[in-house]
Amino acid sequence: MAPTPLLHPVTVLDKFQVTPSPAPAAGLPRALPLTFFDLVFWAIPPVQRLFFYDNADLLGVSDFTLGELPRFRNSLAAALHHFYPLAGKLTCELVDEGMAPPEVVFSDGDSVPLIVAVSGDDFRDLAGDHARDTTRIRPLLPALPKHGASRSQQGVLAVQITVFPRAGICIGTTVHHAVADGSSYAHFLSTWAAAHRLGPEYNSAVAMDVPPLFDRGVVRDGAGLREAFLRDHRGLGTAGGDDRLDDWDLSRRPGVVLATFRFTEKHLRALGRRVESETSARCSPYALACGAAWAGIVHARGSGMDGAPAPDAHFGFVTGCKPRASPPVPANYFGNCLGLCRVQAKRGQLTAAAASAAIWRAIEGLAEAGSVFRGSRGWVRWVQEYASARAVTVAGSPKLGVYAAADFGGAWGRPRKVEIASVERTGALALAESGRDGDGGIEVGLALPRAEMEAFRKFYVDVLASLG
């Protein structure tokens, strides 16, 4: 039986404020207005990731705080030198039409909170794939701080390092989604890890091979989407920026668990052959993993309609818009640059094959120039509609390479496990490359009530068994 949180508390030992070091150059912009891409994710809960690192030689807290903590702090400060907006503050309100649009503002002295804690929980159990109660996960996650007398600004990034004596550490990060998408976050993470690996040899004042680009001018908005999205947020009541999308949010329900399911390259090849034979669709590994997971969640939920006709099932995913924009946005641009895509299918007919084919056809449709931006004026409203329909969406991507990006070297190396814990609040699938074996597979994390998770597990086992 999983240990209860009361028996294994997390105790905060210290709190630090980490400033960019050295301070960013005077000529760099101090205020970054949110673009229409950023505003799509304005009301989405912050993205929270956990990185579990094995280290059985870590005897106790003093071992870490005296030996390793200074290096983690220094490397974080060095990475923030390049990614200084992450130490800034974000405007939190969009109440009146006459108010200035939201922006990220950095002032000298701004910092990122770093919490150091210790846990008595079972490290290996927490870092496993099996279902774990989310009440054990939440204490490892830092909250974004609020600023100002009216609390009208909030921090952008928060970090927590939790020590598990004789086992390892867990790094938890919380980042506001309106400030950075997955590729921008991975760019920051890989910079932090590189600074940690190199230690004193890392000179943050030296130009990076590929520094982040903060120029908002590279995002063209000829259709006036920014103003349209601001109006939509005001009209939908998400002007505060932290409203909960209640139909997705499971964090207030009891018995919610987090689990990971793996699709190896062999599984995906076999599933691909199955899908092609049944639907003629030649799907990508991404579409296959998402389709199987989508169908499994729909199956686990059941109709729940007391005999009434089951509503359609909905699926949403994002696609990178940097190469699809006109002109293209540079790959090192820092911020959001994602488009929303929707898929709909008959709930009663949603097998793993049918779901994968439906997703793949939506992906194929993106090949036509400009297709991703058709219907873009409705993106903010789509988020609200999809939450109401309890659509399954996607967080993360195997293409981000988070396991490699989070290689801190030395005693830590690559993480044993990476979790997107915030899927508890967004109902999303957490996708990552297979970090355990490097076999080209995909791992899918999800949060569900325990009974639904067990139903999903059985569906997953049956799908893999059917592939031989």
Summary of the structure (lengths in Angstrom):
residues: 468
radius of gyration: 21.8
end to end distance: 31.6
largest distance: 66.6
contacts: 1534
relative contact order: 0.17
helix: 37%
strand: 23%
